[in-house]
Amino acid sequence: MSEKLNEQSRALIARPILATLATVAADGGPQASPLWIDAEGDDLLINTAKGRAKARNIARDPRVGITVVDPENPYRVVALRGTVIEVTTEGADDHIDHLAKKYLGVDSYPNRRPDEVRLKIRIRVDKVAMQPT
């Protein structure tokens, strides 16, 4: 069952704040990655390169946790649980460029490697917990 992002969580996610993505590793333990995040409707979008641990973990188990902490007020936190509903290469290069604009203010992602295959990952939000401000 999905939940909708509330106004406070949308506002925090819209800012260029690093999120932390937790996935389930092959041994069943947690694996956490700081990353850029975006929202589209009530879904979250992230981007990674094929072959990275988070991509392998998501392929095996689509359950994820995401936390975004406001650097100006560490008590303003949004914690989300979700399910990956799509992993695609379609539009992934444009998406990482969009995130680079949001986070770095540049038009093109500067750390792209020539042999890299980007993945755009869509997450359905199943639970939202927003710390009151």
CNS distance restraints for C-alpha pairs under 8 A (distance, minus, plus):
assign (resid   1 and name CA) (resid 126 and name CA) 5.81 0.50 0.50
assign (resid   2 and name CA) (resid 124 and name CA) 6.61 0.50 0.50
assign (resid   2 and name CA) (resid 125 and name CA) 5.50 0.50 0.50
assign (resid   2 and name CA) (resid 126 and name CA) 4.10 0.50 0.50
assign (resid   2 and name CA) (resid 127 and name CA) 6.77 0.50 0.50
assign (resid   3 and name CA) (resid  42 and name CA) 7.83 0.50 0.50
assign (resid   3 and name CA) (resid 125 and name CA) 5.78 0.50 0.50
assign (resid   3 and name CA) (resid 126 and name CA) 5.26 0.50 0.50
assign (resid   3 and name CA) (resid 127 and name CA) 5.67 0.50 0.50
assign (resid   3 and name CA) (resid 128 and name CA) 6.79 0.50 0.50
assign (resid   4 and name CA) (resid  42 and name CA) 5.49 0.50 0.50
assign (resid   4 and name CA) (resid 125 and name CA) 7.05 0.50 0.50
assign (resid   4 and name CA) (resid 128 and name CA) 7.78 0.50 0.50
assign (resid   5 and name CA) (resid   9 and name CA) 6.06 0.50 0.50
assign (resid   5 and name CA) (resid  10 and name CA) 6.13 0.50 0.50
assign (resid   5 and name CA) (resid  42 and name CA) 5.76 0.50 0.50
assign (resid   5 and name CA) (resid 125 and name CA) 7.67 0.50 0.50
assign (resid   5 and name CA) (resid 128 and name CA) 6.91 0.50 0.50
assign (resid   6 and name CA) (resid  10 and name CA) 6.16 0.50 0.50
assign (resid   7 and name CA) (resid  11 and name CA) 6.15 0.50 0.50
assign (resid   8 and name CA) (resid  12 and name CA) 6.34 0.50 0.50
assign (resid   8 and name CA) (resid 130 and name CA) 7.65 0.50 0.50
assign (resid   9 and name CA) (resid  13 and name CA) 6.13 0.50 0.50
assign (resid   9 and name CA) (resid  78 and name CA) 5.95 0.50 0.50
assign (resid   9 and name CA) (resid 130 and name CA) 6.77 0.50 0.50
assign (resid  10 and name CA) (resid  14 and name CA) 5.99 0.50 0.50
assign (resid  10 and name CA) (resid  39 and name CA) 7.46 0.50 0.50
assign (resid  11 and name CA) (resid  15 and name CA) 6.71 0.50 0.50
assign (resid  12 and name CA) (resid  17 and name CA) 7.63 0.50 0.50
assign (resid  12 and name CA) (resid  68 and name CA) 7.36 0.50 0.50
assign (resid  12 and name CA) (resid  70 and name CA) 7.00 0.50 0.50
assign (resid  12 and name CA) (resid  78 and name CA) 7.78 0.50 0.50
assign (resid  13 and name CA) (resid  17 and name CA) 7.16 0.50 0.50
assign (resid  13 and name CA) (resid  37 and name CA) 6.88 0.50 0.50
assign (resid  13 and name CA) (resid  38 and name CA) 6.38 0.50 0.50
assign (resid  13 and name CA) (resid  39 and name CA) 6.99 0.50 0.50
assign (resid  13 and name CA) (resid  68 and name CA) 7.20 0.50 0.50
assign (resid  14 and name CA) (resid  38 and name CA) 6.63 0.50 0.50
assign (resid  14 and name CA) (resid  39 and name CA) 7.32 0.50 0.50
assign (resid  15 and name CA) (resid 102 and name CA) 7.93 0.50 0.50
assign (resid  16 and name CA) (resid  36 and name CA) 7.65 0.50 0.50
assign (resid  16 and name CA) (resid 102 and name CA) 6.05 0.50 0.50
assign (resid  16 and name CA) (resid 103 and name CA) 4.98 0.50 0.50
assign (resid  17 and name CA) (resid  36 and name CA) 7.36 0.50 0.50
assign (resid  17 and name CA) (resid  68 and name CA) 7.12 0.50 0.50
assign (resid  17 and name CA) (resid  69 and name CA) 7.59 0.50 0.50
assign (resid  17 and name CA) (resid  70 and name CA) 7.14 0.50 0.50
assign (resid  17 and name CA) (resid  71 and name CA) 7.64 0.50 0.50
assign (resid  17 and name CA) (resid 103 and name CA) 7.69 0.50 0.50
assign (resid  18 and name CA) (resid  34 and name CA) 6.19 0.50 0.50
assign (resid  18 and name CA) (resid  35 and name CA) 5.54 0.50 0.50
assign (resid  18 and name CA) (resid  36 and name CA) 5.46 0.50 0.50
assign (resid  18 and name CA) (resid  37 and name CA) 7.25 0.50 0.50
assign (resid  18 and name CA) (resid  68 and name CA) 6.79 0.50 0.50
assign (resid  19 and name CA) (resid  34 and name CA) 5.58 0.50 0.50
assign (resid  19 and name CA) (resid  35 and name CA) 5.39 0.50 0.50
assign (resid  19 and name CA) (resid  36 and name CA) 6.15 0.50 0.50
assign (resid  19 and name CA) (resid  37 and name CA) 6.46 0.50 0.50
assign (resid  19 and name CA) (resid  66 and name CA) 6.62 0.50 0.50
assign (resid  19 and name CA) (resid  67 and name CA) 5.63 0.50 0.50
assign (resid  19 and name CA) (resid  68 and name CA) 4.66 0.50 0.50
assign (resid  19 and name CA) (resid  69 and name CA) 7.35 0.50 0.50
assign (resid  20 and name CA) (resid  32 and name CA) 6.38 0.50 0.50
assign (resid  20 and name CA) (resid  33 and name CA) 5.46 0.50 0.50
assign (resid  20 and name CA) (resid  34 and name CA) 4.36 0.50 0.50
assign (resid  20 and name CA) (resid  35 and name CA) 6.14 0.50 0.50
assign (resid  20 and name CA) (resid  66 and name CA) 5.48 0.50 0.50
assign (resid  20 and name CA) (resid  67 and name CA) 5.23 0.50 0.50
assign (resid  20 and name CA) (resid  68 and name CA) 6.58 0.50 0.50
assign (resid  21 and name CA) (resid  32 and name CA) 5.45 0.50 0.50
assign (resid  21 and name CA) (resid  33 and name CA) 5.17 0.50 0.50
assign (resid  21 and name CA) (resid  34 and name CA) 6.26 0.50 0.50
assign (resid  21 and name CA) (resid  35 and name CA) 7.07 0.50 0.50
assign (resid  21 and name CA) (resid  64 and name CA) 6.86 0.50 0.50
assign (resid  21 and name CA) (resid  65 and name CA) 5.78 0.50 0.50
assign (resid  21 and name CA) (resid  66 and name CA) 4.61 0.50 0.50
assign (resid  21 and name CA) (resid  67 and name CA) 6.81 0.50 0.50
assign (resid  22 and name CA) (resid  30 and name CA) 6.31 0.50 0.50
assign (resid  22 and name CA) (resid  31 and name CA) 5.48 0.50 0.50
assign (resid  22 and name CA) (resid  32 and name CA) 4.36 0.50 0.50
assign (resid  22 and name CA) (resid  33 and name CA) 6.54 0.50 0.50
assign (resid  22 and name CA) (resid  64 and name CA) 5.58 0.50 0.50
assign (resid  22 and name CA) (resid  65 and name CA) 4.91 0.50 0.50
assign (resid  22 and name CA) (resid  66 and name CA) 6.19 0.50 0.50
assign (resid  23 and name CA) (resid  30 and name CA) 5.82 0.50 0.50
assign (resid  23 and name CA) (resid  31 and name CA) 5.26 0.50 0.50
assign (resid  23 and name CA) (resid  32 and name CA) 6.48 0.50 0.50
assign (resid  23 and name CA) (resid  54 and name CA) 6.46 0.50 0.50
assign (resid  23 and name CA) (resid  57 and name CA) 6.18 0.50 0.50
assign (resid  23 and name CA) (resid  58 and name CA) 6.73 0.50 0.50
assign (resid  23 and name CA) (resid  61 and name CA) 7.85 0.50 0.50
assign (resid  23 and name CA) (resid  62 and name CA) 7.99 0.50 0.50
assign (resid  23 and name CA) (resid  63 and name CA) 6.77 0.50 0.50
assign (resid  23 and name CA) (resid  64 and name CA) 5.03 0.50 0.50
assign (resid  23 and name CA) (resid  65 and name CA) 6.76 0.50 0.50
assign (resid  24 and name CA) (resid  28 and name CA) 5.71 0.50 0.50
assign (resid  24 and name CA) (resid  29 and name CA) 5.81 0.50 0.50
assign (resid  24 and name CA) (resid  30 and name CA) 4.96 0.50 0.50
assign (resid  24 and name CA) (resid  31 and name CA) 6.09 0.50 0.50
assign (resid  24 and name CA) (resid  57 and name CA) 5.92 0.50 0.50
assign (resid  24 and name CA) (resid  58 and name CA) 7.61 0.50 0.50
assign (resid  24 and name CA) (resid  61 and name CA) 6.63 0.50 0.50
assign (resid  24 and name CA) (resid  63 and name CA) 7.41 0.50 0.50
assign (resid  24 and name CA) (resid  64 and name CA) 7.43 0.50 0.50
assign (resid  25 and name CA) (resid  29 and name CA) 5.32 0.50 0.50
assign (resid  25 and name CA) (resid  30 and name CA) 5.76 0.50 0.50
assign (resid  25 and name CA) (resid  31 and name CA) 5.81 0.50 0.50
assign (resid  25 and name CA) (resid  53 and name CA) 7.90 0.50 0.50
assign (resid  25 and name CA) (resid  57 and name CA) 5.50 0.50 0.50
assign (resid  26 and name CA) (resid  57 and name CA) 6.77 0.50 0.50
assign (resid  26 and name CA) (resid  60 and name CA) 7.91 0.50 0.50
assign (resid  31 and name CA) (resid  54 and name CA) 7.56 0.50 0.50
assign (resid  33 and name CA) (resid  54 and name CA) 7.52 0.50 0.50
assign (resid  35 and name CA) (resid  46 and name CA) 7.60 0.50 0.50
assign (resid  36 and name CA) (resid  46 and name CA) 6.46 0.50 0.50
assign (resid  36 and name CA) (resid  47 and name CA) 7.48 0.50 0.50
assign (resid  36 and name CA) (resid  99 and name CA) 6.76 0.50 0.50
assign (resid  36 and name CA) (resid 103 and name CA) 7.48 0.50 0.50
assign (resid  37 and name CA) (resid  44 and name CA) 7.02 0.50 0.50
assign (resid  37 and name CA) (resid  45 and name CA) 5.92 0.50 0.50
assign (resid  37 and name CA) (resid  46 and name CA) 5.08 0.50 0.50
assign (resid  37 and name CA) (resid  47 and name CA) 7.80 0.50 0.50
assign (resid  37 and name CA) (resid  99 and name CA) 7.51 0.50 0.50
assign (resid  38 and name CA) (resid  44 and name CA) 5.75 0.50 0.50
assign (resid  38 and name CA) (resid  45 and name CA) 5.03 0.50 0.50
assign (resid  38 and name CA) (resid  46 and name CA) 6.48 0.50 0.50
assign (resid  38 and name CA) (resid  99 and name CA) 7.54 0.50 0.50
assign (resid  39 and name CA) (resid  43 and name CA) 5.73 0.50 0.50
assign (resid  39 and name CA) (resid  44 and name CA) 4.38 0.50 0.50
assign (resid  39 and name CA) (resid  45 and name CA) 5.68 0.50 0.50
assign (resid  40 and name CA) (resid  44 and name CA) 6.15 0.50 0.50
assign (resid  40 and name CA) (resid  45 and name CA) 6.96 0.50 0.50
assign (resid  42 and name CA) (resid 124 and name CA) 7.26 0.50 0.50
assign (resid  42 and name CA) (resid 125 and name CA) 6.99 0.50 0.50
assign (resid  43 and name CA) (resid 122 and name CA) 6.48 0.50 0.50
assign (resid  43 and name CA) (resid 123 and name CA) 5.49 0.50 0.50
assign (resid  43 and name CA) (resid 124 and name CA) 4.96 0.50 0.50
assign (resid  43 and name CA) (resid 125 and name CA) 6.09 0.50 0.50
assign (resid  44 and name CA) (resid 122 and name CA) 5.80 0.50 0.50
assign (resid  44 and name CA) (resid 123 and name CA) 4.99 0.50 0.50
assign (resid  44 and name CA) (resid 124 and name CA) 6.64 0.50 0.50
assign (resid  44 and name CA) (resid 125 and name CA) 7.16 0.50 0.50
assign (resid  45 and name CA) (resid 120 and name CA) 6.91 0.50 0.50
assign (resid  45 and name CA) (resid 121 and name CA) 5.58 0.50 0.50
assign (resid  45 and name CA) (resid 122 and name CA) 4.78 0.50 0.50
assign (resid  45 and name CA) (resid 123 and name CA) 6.25 0.50 0.50
assign (resid  46 and name CA) (resid 120 and name CA) 6.06 0.50 0.50
assign (resid  46 and name CA) (resid 121 and name CA) 5.23 0.50 0.50
assign (resid  46 and name CA) (resid 122 and name CA) 6.77 0.50 0.50
assign (resid  47 and name CA) (resid  92 and name CA) 7.00 0.50 0.50
assign (resid  47 and name CA) (resid  95 and name CA) 7.33 0.50 0.50
assign (resid  47 and name CA) (resid  96 and name CA) 6.30 0.50 0.50
assign (resid  47 and name CA) (resid 118 and name CA) 6.94 0.50 0.50
assign (resid  47 and name CA) (resid 119 and name CA) 5.56 0.50 0.50
assign (resid  47 and name CA) (resid 120 and name CA) 4.70 0.50 0.50
assign (resid  47 and name CA) (resid 121 and name CA) 5.90 0.50 0.50
assign (resid  48 and name CA) (resid  52 and name CA) 7.31 0.50 0.50
assign (resid  48 and name CA) (resid  54 and name CA) 7.92 0.50 0.50
assign (resid  48 and name CA) (resid  55 and name CA) 7.12 0.50 0.50
assign (resid  48 and name CA) (resid 118 and name CA) 5.77 0.50 0.50
assign (resid  48 and name CA) (resid 119 and name CA) 5.33 0.50 0.50
assign (resid  48 and name CA) (resid 120 and name CA) 6.87 0.50 0.50
assign (resid  48 and name CA) (resid 121 and name CA) 7.90 0.50 0.50
assign (resid  49 and name CA) (resid  55 and name CA) 7.49 0.50 0.50
assign (resid  49 and name CA) (resid 116 and name CA) 6.35 0.50 0.50
assign (resid  49 and name CA) (resid 117 and name CA) 5.60 0.50 0.50
assign (resid  49 and name CA) (resid 118 and name CA) 4.45 0.50 0.50
assign (resid  49 and name CA) (resid 119 and name CA) 5.71 0.50 0.50
assign (resid  50 and name CA) (resid  55 and name CA) 6.31 0.50 0.50
assign (resid  50 and name CA) (resid 116 and name CA) 7.23 0.50 0.50
assign (resid  50 and name CA) (resid 117 and name CA) 5.52 0.50 0.50
assign (resid  50 and name CA) (resid 118 and name CA) 6.01 0.50 0.50
assign (resid  50 and name CA) (resid 119 and name CA) 6.25 0.50 0.50
assign (resid  51 and name CA) (resid  55 and name CA) 6.27 0.50 0.50
assign (resid  51 and name CA) (resid  56 and name CA) 6.42 0.50 0.50
assign (resid  52 and name CA) (resid  56 and name CA) 6.39 0.50 0.50
assign (resid  53 and name CA) (resid  57 and name CA) 6.01 0.50 0.50
assign (resid  54 and name CA) (resid  58 and name CA) 6.02 0.50 0.50
assign (resid  55 and name CA) (resid  59 and name CA) 6.22 0.50 0.50
assign (resid  56 and name CA) (resid  60 and name CA) 6.48 0.50 0.50
assign (resid  57 and name CA) (resid  61 and name CA) 5.99 0.50 0.50
assign (resid  57 and name CA) (resid  62 and name CA) 7.62 0.50 0.50
assign (resid  58 and name CA) (resid  62 and name CA) 4.68 0.50 0.50
assign (resid  58 and name CA) (resid  63 and name CA) 7.18 0.50 0.50
assign (resid  58 and name CA) (resid  64 and name CA) 7.82 0.50 0.50
assign (resid  58 and name CA) (resid  84 and name CA) 7.14 0.50 0.50
assign (resid  62 and name CA) (resid  83 and name CA) 5.30 0.50 0.50
assign (resid  62 and name CA) (resid  84 and name CA) 4.87 0.50 0.50
assign (resid  62 and name CA) (resid  85 and name CA) 7.56 0.50 0.50
assign (resid  63 and name CA) (resid  81 and name CA) 7.52 0.50 0.50
assign (resid  63 and name CA) (resid  82 and name CA) 5.94 0.50 0.50
assign (resid  63 and name CA) (resid  83 and name CA) 4.69 0.50 0.50
assign (resid  63 and name CA) (resid  84 and name CA) 6.52 0.50 0.50
assign (resid  64 and name CA) (resid  81 and name CA) 5.87 0.50 0.50
assign (resid  64 and name CA) (resid  82 and name CA) 5.33 0.50 0.50
assign (resid  64 and name CA) (resid  83 and name CA) 6.04 0.50 0.50
assign (resid  64 and name CA) (resid  84 and name CA) 7.34 0.50 0.50
assign (resid  65 and name CA) (resid  79 and name CA) 7.34 0.50 0.50
assign (resid  65 and name CA) (resid  80 and name CA) 5.64 0.50 0.50
assign (resid  65 and name CA) (resid  81 and name CA) 4.49 0.50 0.50
assign (resid  65 and name CA) (resid  82 and name CA) 6.22 0.50 0.50
assign (resid  66 and name CA) (resid  79 and name CA) 5.78 0.50 0.50
assign (resid  66 and name CA) (resid  80 and name CA) 5.07 0.50 0.50
assign (resid  66 and name CA) (resid  81 and name CA) 6.37 0.50 0.50
assign (resid  66 and name CA) (resid  82 and name CA) 7.94 0.50 0.50
assign (resid  67 and name CA) (resid  77 and name CA) 7.09 0.50 0.50
assign (resid  67 and name CA) (resid  78 and name CA) 5.76 0.50 0.50
assign (resid  67 and name CA) (resid  79 and name CA) 4.45 0.50 0.50
assign (resid  67 and name CA) (resid  80 and name CA) 6.29 0.50 0.50
assign (resid  68 and name CA) (resid  77 and name CA) 5.76 0.50 0.50
assign (resid  68 and name CA) (resid  78 and name CA) 5.34 0.50 0.50
assign (resid  68 and name CA) (resid  79 and name CA) 6.56 0.50 0.50
assign (resid  69 and name CA) (resid  73 and name CA) 7.78 0.50 0.50
assign (resid  69 and name CA) (resid  74 and name CA) 5.83 0.50 0.50
assign (resid  69 and name CA) (resid  75 and name CA) 7.50 0.50 0.50
assign (resid  69 and name CA) (resid  76 and name CA) 6.17 0.50 0.50
assign (resid  69 and name CA) (resid  77 and name CA) 4.57 0.50 0.50
assign (resid  69 and name CA) (resid  78 and name CA) 6.66 0.50 0.50
assign (resid  70 and name CA) (resid  74 and name CA) 5.43 0.50 0.50
assign (resid  70 and name CA) (resid  75 and name CA) 7.48 0.50 0.50
assign (resid  70 and name CA) (resid  76 and name CA) 5.58 0.50 0.50
assign (resid  70 and name CA) (resid  77 and name CA) 6.28 0.50 0.50
assign (resid  75 and name CA) (resid 131 and name CA) 6.82 0.50 0.50
assign (resid  75 and name CA) (resid 132 and name CA) 8.00 0.50 0.50
assign (resid  75 and name CA) (resid 133 and name CA) 7.13 0.50 0.50
assign (resid  76 and name CA) (resid 130 and name CA) 7.54 0.50 0.50
assign (resid  76 and name CA) (resid 131 and name CA) 5.59 0.50 0.50
assign (resid  76 and name CA) (resid 132 and name CA) 6.67 0.50 0.50
assign (resid  76 and name CA) (resid 133 and name CA) 5.66 0.50 0.50
assign (resid  77 and name CA) (resid 130 and name CA) 5.88 0.50 0.50
assign (resid  77 and name CA) (resid 131 and name CA) 5.24 0.50 0.50
assign (resid  78 and name CA) (resid 128 and name CA) 7.09 0.50 0.50
assign (resid  78 and name CA) (resid 129 and name CA) 5.77 0.50 0.50
assign (resid  78 and name CA) (resid 130 and name CA) 4.47 0.50 0.50
assign (resid  78 and name CA) (resid 131 and name CA) 6.34 0.50 0.50
assign (resid  79 and name CA) (resid 128 and name CA) 6.06 0.50 0.50
assign (resid  79 and name CA) (resid 129 and name CA) 5.13 0.50 0.50
assign (resid  79 and name CA) (resid 130 and name CA) 6.36 0.50 0.50
assign (resid  80 and name CA) (resid 125 and name CA) 6.74 0.50 0.50
assign (resid  80 and name CA) (resid 126 and name CA) 7.42 0.50 0.50
assign (resid  80 and name CA) (resid 127 and name CA) 5.54 0.50 0.50
assign (resid  80 and name CA) (resid 128 and name CA) 4.70 0.50 0.50
assign (resid  80 and name CA) (resid 129 and name CA) 6.22 0.50 0.50
assign (resid  81 and name CA) (resid 125 and name CA) 6.14 0.50 0.50
assign (resid  81 and name CA) (resid 126 and name CA) 5.56 0.50 0.50
assign (resid  81 and name CA) (resid 127 and name CA) 5.08 0.50 0.50
assign (resid  81 and name CA) (resid 128 and name CA) 6.74 0.50 0.50
assign (resid  82 and name CA) (resid 123 and name CA) 6.02 0.50 0.50
assign (resid  82 and name CA) (resid 124 and name CA) 5.39 0.50 0.50
assign (resid  82 and name CA) (resid 125 and name CA) 4.38 0.50 0.50
assign (resid  82 and name CA) (resid 126 and name CA) 4.72 0.50 0.50
assign (resid  82 and name CA) (resid 127 and name CA) 6.69 0.50 0.50
assign (resid  83 and name CA) (resid 123 and name CA) 5.42 0.50 0.50
assign (resid  83 and name CA) (resid 124 and name CA) 5.26 0.50 0.50
assign (resid  83 and name CA) (resid 125 and name CA) 6.69 0.50 0.50
assign (resid  83 and name CA) (resid 126 and name CA) 6.93 0.50 0.50
assign (resid  84 and name CA) (resid 121 and name CA) 6.95 0.50 0.50
assign (resid  84 and name CA) (resid 122 and name CA) 5.79 0.50 0.50
assign (resid  84 and name CA) (resid 123 and name CA) 4.28 0.50 0.50
assign (resid  84 and name CA) (resid 124 and name CA) 6.18 0.50 0.50
assign (resid  85 and name CA) (resid 121 and name CA) 7.83 0.50 0.50
assign (resid  85 and name CA) (resid 122 and name CA) 5.81 0.50 0.50
assign (resid  85 and name CA) (resid 123 and name CA) 5.70 0.50 0.50
assign (resid  85 and name CA) (resid 124 and name CA) 6.35 0.50 0.50
assign (resid  86 and name CA) (resid 120 and name CA) 7.98 0.50 0.50
assign (resid  86 and name CA) (resid 121 and name CA) 5.74 0.50 0.50
assign (resid  86 and name CA) (resid 122 and name CA) 5.07 0.50 0.50
assign (resid  86 and name CA) (resid 123 and name CA) 7.20 0.50 0.50
assign (resid  87 and name CA) (resid 119 and name CA) 6.32 0.50 0.50
assign (resid  87 and name CA) (resid 120 and name CA) 5.79 0.50 0.50
assign (resid  87 and name CA) (resid 121 and name CA) 4.59 0.50 0.50
assign (resid  87 and name CA) (resid 122 and name CA) 6.50 0.50 0.50
assign (resid  88 and name CA) (resid  92 and name CA) 7.03 0.50 0.50
assign (resid  88 and name CA) (resid 119 and name CA) 5.46 0.50 0.50
assign (resid  88 and name CA) (resid 120 and name CA) 5.35 0.50 0.50
assign (resid  88 and name CA) (resid 121 and name CA) 6.59 0.50 0.50
assign (resid  89 and name CA) (resid  93 and name CA) 7.71 0.50 0.50
assign (resid  89 and name CA) (resid 117 and name CA) 7.33 0.50 0.50
assign (resid  89 and name CA) (resid 118 and name CA) 6.02 0.50 0.50
assign (resid  89 and name CA) (resid 119 and name CA) 4.83 0.50 0.50
assign (resid  89 and name CA) (resid 120 and name CA) 6.08 0.50 0.50
assign (resid  90 and name CA) (resid 119 and name CA) 7.90 0.50 0.50
assign (resid  90 and name CA) (resid 120 and name CA) 7.44 0.50 0.50
assign (resid  91 and name CA) (resid  95 and name CA) 6.06 0.50 0.50
assign (resid  91 and name CA) (resid 120 and name CA) 7.11 0.50 0.50
assign (resid  92 and name CA) (resid  96 and name CA) 6.23 0.50 0.50
assign (resid  92 and name CA) (resid 118 and name CA) 5.52 0.50 0.50
assign (resid  92 and name CA) (resid 119 and name CA) 5.31 0.50 0.50
assign (resid  92 and name CA) (resid 120 and name CA) 4.66 0.50 0.50
assign (resid  93 and name CA) (resid  97 and name CA) 6.37 0.50 0.50
assign (resid  93 and name CA) (resid 118 and name CA) 6.11 0.50 0.50
assign (resid  93 and name CA) (resid 119 and name CA) 7.95 0.50 0.50
assign (resid  94 and name CA) (resid  98 and name CA) 6.19 0.50 0.50
assign (resid  95 and name CA) (resid  99 and name CA) 6.24 0.50 0.50
assign (resid  95 and name CA) (resid 120 and name CA) 7.02 0.50 0.50
assign (resid  96 and name CA) (resid 100 and name CA) 6.07 0.50 0.50
assign (resid  96 and name CA) (resid 108 and name CA) 7.90 0.50 0.50
assign (resid  96 and name CA) (resid 109 and name CA) 6.23 0.50 0.50
assign (resid  96 and name CA) (resid 118 and name CA) 7.92 0.50 0.50
assign (resid  97 and name CA) (resid 101 and name CA) 6.28 0.50 0.50
assign (resid  97 and name CA) (resid 107 and name CA) 6.15 0.50 0.50
assign (resid  97 and name CA) (resid 108 and name CA) 4.75 0.50 0.50
assign (resid  97 and name CA) (resid 109 and name CA) 4.96 0.50 0.50
assign (resid  98 and name CA) (resid 102 and name CA) 6.41 0.50 0.50
assign (resid  98 and name CA) (resid 107 and name CA) 7.38 0.50 0.50
assign (resid  98 and name CA) (resid 108 and name CA) 7.79 0.50 0.50
assign (resid  99 and name CA) (resid 103 and name CA) 6.00 0.50 0.50
assign (resid  99 and name CA) (resid 109 and name CA) 7.92 0.50 0.50
assign (resid 100 and name CA) (resid 104 and name CA) 5.20 0.50 0.50
assign (resid 100 and name CA) (resid 105 and name CA) 6.46 0.50 0.50
assign (resid 100 and name CA) (resid 106 and name CA) 5.89 0.50 0.50
assign (resid 100 and name CA) (resid 107 and name CA) 6.73 0.50 0.50
assign (resid 100 and name CA) (resid 108 and name CA) 6.36 0.50 0.50
assign (resid 100 and name CA) (resid 109 and name CA) 5.20 0.50 0.50
assign (resid 100 and name CA) (resid 110 and name CA) 7.94 0.50 0.50
assign (resid 101 and name CA) (resid 105 and name CA) 4.29 0.50 0.50
assign (resid 101 and name CA) (resid 106 and name CA) 4.68 0.50 0.50
assign (resid 101 and name CA) (resid 107 and name CA) 5.39 0.50 0.50
assign (resid 101 and name CA) (resid 108 and name CA) 7.20 0.50 0.50
assign (resid 101 and name CA) (resid 109 and name CA) 7.94 0.50 0.50
assign (resid 102 and name CA) (resid 106 and name CA) 7.98 0.50 0.50
assign (resid 112 and name CA) (resid 116 and name CA) 6.79 0.50 0.50
